[in-house]
Amino acid sequence: MKLKPLADRVILKQFKAEEKTKSGLILAASEVVEVGPGGMVDGNEVKMTVAAGDRVIVGKYSGTTVKVDGEEYSIVRQGDILAVVE
């Protein structure tokens, strides 16, 4: 089964390992798996700025968790993404 996000939704897969920065911050990044098409959301035009393969940081309680074929994914709105890790 394959998930296809709608509107401004993004499907994320959580990395198992966390990264620790030089200053001691722990980054629990997720990888973008699929990106919705954007379009009109709540009367506003939304352009998608993330792409599949990007590593991102989202709020701790953001989105909805789903399990597909034994894998866990989160579905979040693009606006719930706090940062792209480069």
Phi and psi in radians as a Rosetta constraint file:
Dihedral C 1 N 2 CA 2 C 2 CIRCULARHARMONIC -2.161 0.35
Dihedral N 2 CA 2 C 2 N 3 CIRCULARHARMONIC 2.415 0.35
Dihedral C 2 N 3 CA 3 C 3 CIRCULARHARMONIC -1.594 0.35
Dihedral N 3 CA 3 C 3 N 4 CIRCULARHARMONIC 2.369 0.35
Dihedral C 3 N 4 CA 4 C 4 CIRCULARHARMONIC -2.182 0.35
Dihedral N 4 CA 4 C 4 N 5 CIRCULARHARMONIC 1.900 0.35
Dihedral C 4 N 5 CA 5 C 5 CIRCULARHARMONIC -1.246 0.35
Dihedral N 5 CA 5 C 5 N 6 CIRCULARHARMONIC 2.585 0.35
Dihedral C 5 N 6 CA 6 C 6 CIRCULARHARMONIC -1.859 0.35
Dihedral N 6 CA 6 C 6 N 7 CIRCULARHARMONIC 2.739 0.35
Dihedral C 6 N 7 CA 7 C 7 CIRCULARHARMONIC 0.875 0.35
Dihedral N 7 CA 7 C 7 N 8 CIRCULARHARMONIC -2.166 0.35
Dihedral C 7 N 8 CA 8 C 8 CIRCULARHARMONIC -1.721 0.35
Dihedral N 8 CA 8 C 8 N 9 CIRCULARHARMONIC 0.457 0.35
Dihedral C 8 N 9 CA 9 C 9 CIRCULARHARMONIC -1.499 0.35
Dihedral N 9 CA 9 C 9 N 10 CIRCULARHARMONIC 2.659 0.35
Dihedral C 9 N 10 CA 10 C 10 CIRCULARHARMONIC -2.336 0.35
Dihedral N 10 CA 10 C 10 N 11 CIRCULARHARMONIC 2.362 0.35
Dihedral C 10 N 11 CA 11 C 11 CIRCULARHARMONIC -1.745 0.35
Dihedral N 11 CA 11 C 11 N 12 CIRCULARHARMONIC 2.239 0.35
Dihedral C 11 N 12 CA 12 C 12 CIRCULARHARMONIC -2.097 0.35
Dihedral N 12 CA 12 C 12 N 13 CIRCULARHARMONIC 2.606 0.35
Dihedral C 12 N 13 CA 13 C 13 CIRCULARHARMONIC -2.100 0.35
Dihedral N 13 CA 13 C 13 N 14 CIRCULARHARMONIC 2.202 0.35
Dihedral C 13 N 14 CA 14 C 14 CIRCULARHARMONIC -1.289 0.35
Dihedral N 14 CA 14 C 14 N 15 CIRCULARHARMONIC 2.341 0.35
Dihedral C 14 N 15 CA 15 C 15 CIRCULARHARMONIC -1.291 0.35
Dihedral N 15 CA 15 C 15 N 16 CIRCULARHARMONIC 2.539 0.35
Dihedral C 15 N 16 CA 16 C 16 CIRCULARHARMONIC -1.271 0.35
Dihedral N 16 CA 16 C 16 N 17 CIRCULARHARMONIC -0.715 0.35
Dihedral C 16 N 17 CA 17 C 17 CIRCULARHARMONIC -1.610 0.35
Dihedral N 17 CA 17 C 17 N 18 CIRCULARHARMONIC 2.512 0.35
Dihedral C 17 N 18 CA 18 C 18 CIRCULARHARMONIC -1.774 0.35
Dihedral N 18 CA 18 C 18 N 19 CIRCULARHARMONIC 2.620 0.35
Dihedral C 18 N 19 CA 19 C 19 CIRCULARHARMONIC -1.790 0.35
Dihedral N 19 CA 19 C 19 N 20 CIRCULARHARMONIC 2.493 0.35
Dihedral C 19 N 20 CA 20 C 20 CIRCULARHARMONIC -1.997 0.35
Dihedral N 20 CA 20 C 20 N 21 CIRCULARHARMONIC 2.193 0.35
Dihedral C 20 N 21 CA 21 C 21 CIRCULARHARMONIC -1.369 0.35
Dihedral N 21 CA 21 C 21 N 22 CIRCULARHARMONIC 2.967 0.35
Dihedral C 21 N 22 CA 22 C 22 CIRCULARHARMONIC -1.046 0.35
Dihedral N 22 CA 22 C 22 N 23 CIRCULARHARMONIC -0.548 0.35
Dihedral C 22 N 23 CA 23 C 23 CIRCULARHARMONIC -1.477 0.35
Dihedral N 23 CA 23 C 23 N 24 CIRCULARHARMONIC -0.036 0.35
Dihedral C 23 N 24 CA 24 C 24 CIRCULARHARMONIC 1.747 0.35
Dihedral N 24 CA 24 C 24 N 25 CIRCULARHARMONIC 0.008 0.35
Dihedral C 24 N 25 CA 25 C 25 CIRCULARHARMONIC -1.291 0.35
Dihedral N 25 CA 25 C 25 N 26 CIRCULARHARMONIC 2.445 0.35
Dihedral C 25 N 26 CA 26 C 26 CIRCULARHARMONIC -1.766 0.35
Dihedral N 26 CA 26 C 26 N 27 CIRCULARHARMONIC 2.118 0.35
Dihedral C 26 N 27 CA 27 C 27 CIRCULARHARMONIC -1.817 0.35
Dihedral N 27 CA 27 C 27 N 28 CIRCULARHARMONIC 2.009 0.35
Dihedral C 27 N 28 CA 28 C 28 CIRCULARHARMONIC -1.756 0.35
Dihedral N 28 CA 28 C 28 N 29 CIRCULARHARMONIC 1.518 0.35
Dihedral C 28 N 29 CA 29 C 29 CIRCULARHARMONIC -1.493 0.35
Dihedral N 29 CA 29 C 29 N 30 CIRCULARHARMONIC 2.737 0.35
Dihedral C 29 N 30 CA 30 C 30 CIRCULARHARMONIC -2.113 0.35
Dihedral N 30 CA 30 C 30 N 31 CIRCULARHARMONIC 2.739 0.35
Dihedral C 30 N 31 CA 31 C 31 CIRCULARHARMONIC -1.823 0.35
Dihedral N 31 CA 31 C 31 N 32 CIRCULARHARMONIC 2.345 0.35
Dihedral C 31 N 32 CA 32 C 32 CIRCULARHARMONIC -1.303 0.35
Dihedral N 32 CA 32 C 32 N 33 CIRCULARHARMONIC 2.174 0.35
Dihedral C 32 N 33 CA 33 C 33 CIRCULARHARMONIC -1.708 0.35
Dihedral N 33 CA 33 C 33 N 34 CIRCULARHARMONIC -0.832 0.35
Dihedral C 33 N 34 CA 34 C 34 CIRCULARHARMONIC -2.472 0.35
Dihedral N 34 CA 34 C 34 N 35 CIRCULARHARMONIC 2.620 0.35
Dihedral C 34 N 35 CA 35 C 35 CIRCULARHARMONIC -2.216 0.35
Dihedral N 35 CA 35 C 35 N 36 CIRCULARHARMONIC 2.355 0.35
Dihedral C 35 N 36 CA 36 C 36 CIRCULARHARMONIC -1.210 0.35
Dihedral N 36 CA 36 C 36 N 37 CIRCULARHARMONIC 3.015 0.35
Dihedral C 36 N 37 CA 37 C 37 CIRCULARHARMONIC -1.393 0.35
Dihedral N 37 CA 37 C 37 N 38 CIRCULARHARMONIC -0.145 0.35
Dihedral C 37 N 38 CA 38 C 38 CIRCULARHARMONIC 1.357 0.35
Dihedral N 38 CA 38 C 38 N 39 CIRCULARHARMONIC -2.469 0.35
Dihedral C 38 N 39 CA 39 C 39 CIRCULARHARMONIC 1.762 0.35
Dihedral N 39 CA 39 C 39 N 40 CIRCULARHARMONIC -2.697 0.35
Dihedral C 39 N 40 CA 40 C 40 CIRCULARHARMONIC -1.463 0.35
Dihedral N 40 CA 40 C 40 N 41 CIRCULARHARMONIC 2.120 0.35
Dihedral C 40 N 41 CA 41 C 41 CIRCULARHARMONIC -2.271 0.35
Dihedral N 41 CA 41 C 41 N 42 CIRCULARHARMONIC 2.067 0.35
Dihedral C 41 N 42 CA 42 C 42 CIRCULARHARMONIC 0.953 0.35
Dihedral N 42 CA 42 C 42 N 43 CIRCULARHARMONIC 0.650 0.35
Dihedral C 42 N 43 CA 43 C 43 CIRCULARHARMONIC 1.417 0.35
Dihedral N 43 CA 43 C 43 N 44 CIRCULARHARMONIC 0.067 0.35
Dihedral C 43 N 44 CA 44 C 44 CIRCULARHARMONIC -2.070 0.35
Dihedral N 44 CA 44 C 44 N 45 CIRCULARHARMONIC 2.483 0.35
Dihedral C 44 N 45 CA 45 C 45 CIRCULARHARMONIC -1.310 0.35
Dihedral N 45 CA 45 C 45 N 46 CIRCULARHARMONIC 2.213 0.35
Dihedral C 45 N 46 CA 46 C 46 CIRCULARHARMONIC -2.020 0.35
Dihedral N 46 CA 46 C 46 N 47 CIRCULARHARMONIC 2.139 0.35
Dihedral C 46 N 47 CA 47 C 47 CIRCULARHARMONIC -1.807 0.35
Dihedral N 47 CA 47 C 47 N 48 CIRCULARHARMONIC 2.336 0.35
Dihedral C 47 N 48 CA 48 C 48 CIRCULARHARMONIC -1.401 0.35
Dihedral N 48 CA 48 C 48 N 49 CIRCULARHARMONIC 2.206 0.35
Dihedral C 48 N 49 CA 49 C 49 CIRCULARHARMONIC -1.880 0.35
Dihedral N 49 CA 49 C 49 N 50 CIRCULARHARMONIC -0.149 0.35
Dihedral C 49 N 50 CA 50 C 50 CIRCULARHARMONIC -1.806 0.35
Dihedral N 50 CA 50 C 50 N 51 CIRCULARHARMONIC 2.765 0.35
Dihedral C 50 N 51 CA 51 C 51 CIRCULARHARMONIC -2.366 0.35
Dihedral N 51 CA 51 C 51 N 52 CIRCULARHARMONIC 2.790 0.35
Dihedral C 51 N 52 CA 52 C 52 CIRCULARHARMONIC -0.965 0.35
Dihedral N 52 CA 52 C 52 N 53 CIRCULARHARMONIC 2.368 0.35
Dihedral C 52 N 53 CA 53 C 53 CIRCULARHARMONIC 1.724 0.35
Dihedral N 53 CA 53 C 53 N 54 CIRCULARHARMONIC -0.337 0.35
Dihedral C 53 N 54 CA 54 C 54 CIRCULARHARMONIC -1.144 0.35
Dihedral N 54 CA 54 C 54 N 55 CIRCULARHARMONIC 2.545 0.35
Dihedral C 54 N 55 CA 55 C 55 CIRCULARHARMONIC -1.745 0.35
Dihedral N 55 CA 55 C 55 N 56 CIRCULARHARMONIC 2.250 0.35
Dihedral C 55 N 56 CA 56 C 56 CIRCULARHARMONIC -2.321 0.35
Dihedral N 56 CA 56 C 56 N 57 CIRCULARHARMONIC 2.845 0.35
Dihedral C 56 N 57 CA 57 C 57 CIRCULARHARMONIC -2.066 0.35
Dihedral N 57 CA 57 C 57 N 58 CIRCULARHARMONIC 2.281 0.35
Dihedral C 57 N 58 CA 58 C 58 CIRCULARHARMONIC -2.132 0.35
Dihedral N 58 CA 58 C 58 N 59 CIRCULARHARMONIC 2.868 0.35
Dihedral C 58 N 59 CA 59 C 59 CIRCULARHARMONIC -1.059 0.35
Dihedral N 59 CA 59 C 59 N 60 CIRCULARHARMONIC 2.630 0.35
Dihedral C 59 N 60 CA 60 C 60 CIRCULARHARMONIC -0.995 0.35
Dihedral N 60 CA 60 C 60 N 61 CIRCULARHARMONIC -0.669 0.35
Dihedral C 60 N 61 CA 61 C 61 CIRCULARHARMONIC -1.914 0.35
Dihedral N 61 CA 61 C 61 N 62 CIRCULARHARMONIC 0.408 0.35
Dihedral C 61 N 62 CA 62 C 62 CIRCULARHARMONIC -1.427 0.35
Dihedral N 62 CA 62 C 62 N 63 CIRCULARHARMONIC 2.534 0.35
Dihedral C 62 N 63 CA 63 C 63 CIRCULARHARMONIC 1.415 0.35
Dihedral N 63 CA 63 C 63 N 64 CIRCULARHARMONIC -3.025 0.35
Dihedral C 63 N 64 CA 64 C 64 CIRCULARHARMONIC -2.162 0.35
Dihedral N 64 CA 64 C 64 N 65 CIRCULARHARMONIC 2.338 0.35
Dihedral C 64 N 65 CA 65 C 65 CIRCULARHARMONIC -1.647 0.35
Dihedral N 65 CA 65 C 65 N 66 CIRCULARHARMONIC 2.318 0.35
Dihedral C 65 N 66 CA 66 C 66 CIRCULARHARMONIC -2.289 0.35
Dihedral N 66 CA 66 C 66 N 67 CIRCULARHARMONIC 2.714 0.35
Dihedral C 66 N 67 CA 67 C 67 CIRCULARHARMONIC -2.081 0.35
Dihedral N 67 CA 67 C 67 N 68 CIRCULARHARMONIC 2.159 0.35
Dihedral C 67 N 68 CA 68 C 68 CIRCULARHARMONIC -2.257 0.35
Dihedral N 68 CA 68 C 68 N 69 CIRCULARHARMONIC 2.144 0.35
Dihedral C 68 N 69 CA 69 C 69 CIRCULARHARMONIC 0.891 0.35
Dihedral N 69 CA 69 C 69 N 70 CIRCULARHARMONIC 0.722 0.35
Dihedral C 69 N 70 CA 70 C 70 CIRCULARHARMONIC 1.420 0.35
Dihedral N 70 CA 70 C 70 N 71 CIRCULARHARMONIC -0.082 0.35
Dihedral C 70 N 71 CA 71 C 71 CIRCULARHARMONIC -1.796 0.35
Dihedral N 71 CA 71 C 71 N 72 CIRCULARHARMONIC 2.464 0.35
Dihedral C 71 N 72 CA 72 C 72 CIRCULARHARMONIC -1.698 0.35
Dihedral N 72 CA 72 C 72 N 73 CIRCULARHARMONIC 2.303 0.35
Dihedral C 72 N 73 CA 73 C 73 CIRCULARHARMONIC -2.259 0.35
Dihedral N 73 CA 73 C 73 N 74 CIRCULARHARMONIC 2.743 0.35
Dihedral C 73 N 74 CA 74 C 74 CIRCULARHARMONIC -2.025 0.35
Dihedral N 74 CA 74 C 74 N 75 CIRCULARHARMONIC 2.453 0.35
Dihedral C 74 N 75 CA 75 C 75 CIRCULARHARMONIC -1.971 0.35
Dihedral N 75 CA 75 C 75 N 76 CIRCULARHARMONIC 2.077 0.35
Dihedral C 75 N 76 CA 76 C 76 CIRCULARHARMONIC -2.262 0.35
Dihedral N 76 CA 76 C 76 N 77 CIRCULARHARMONIC 2.800 0.35
Dihedral C 76 N 77 CA 77 C 77 CIRCULARHARMONIC -1.385 0.35
Dihedral N 77 CA 77 C 77 N 78 CIRCULARHARMONIC 2.630 0.35
Dihedral C 77 N 78 CA 78 C 78 CIRCULARHARMONIC -0.991 0.35
Dihedral N 78 CA 78 C 78 N 79 CIRCULARHARMONIC -0.598 0.35
Dihedral C 78 N 79 CA 79 C 79 CIRCULARHARMONIC -1.166 0.35
Dihedral N 79 CA 79 C 79 N 80 CIRCULARHARMONIC -0.277 0.35
Dihedral C 79 N 80 CA 80 C 80 CIRCULARHARMONIC -1.445 0.35
Dihedral N 80 CA 80 C 80 N 81 CIRCULARHARMONIC -0.173 0.35
Dihedral C 80 N 81 CA 81 C 81 CIRCULARHARMONIC -1.393 0.35
Dihedral N 81 CA 81 C 81 N 82 CIRCULARHARMONIC 2.162 0.35
Dihedral C 81 N 82 CA 82 C 82 CIRCULARHARMONIC -1.510 0.35
Dihedral N 82 CA 82 C 82 N 83 CIRCULARHARMONIC -0.610 0.35
Dihedral C 82 N 83 CA 83 C 83 CIRCULARHARMONIC -2.820 0.35
Dihedral N 83 CA 83 C 83 N 84 CIRCULARHARMONIC 2.717 0.35
Dihedral C 83 N 84 CA 84 C 84 CIRCULARHARMONIC -1.820 0.35
Dihedral N 84 CA 84 C 84 N 85 CIRCULARHARMONIC 2.265 0.35
Dihedral C 84 N 85 CA 85 C 85 CIRCULARHARMONIC -1.551 0.35
Dihedral N 85 CA 85 C 85 N 86 CIRCULARHARMONIC 2.170 0.35
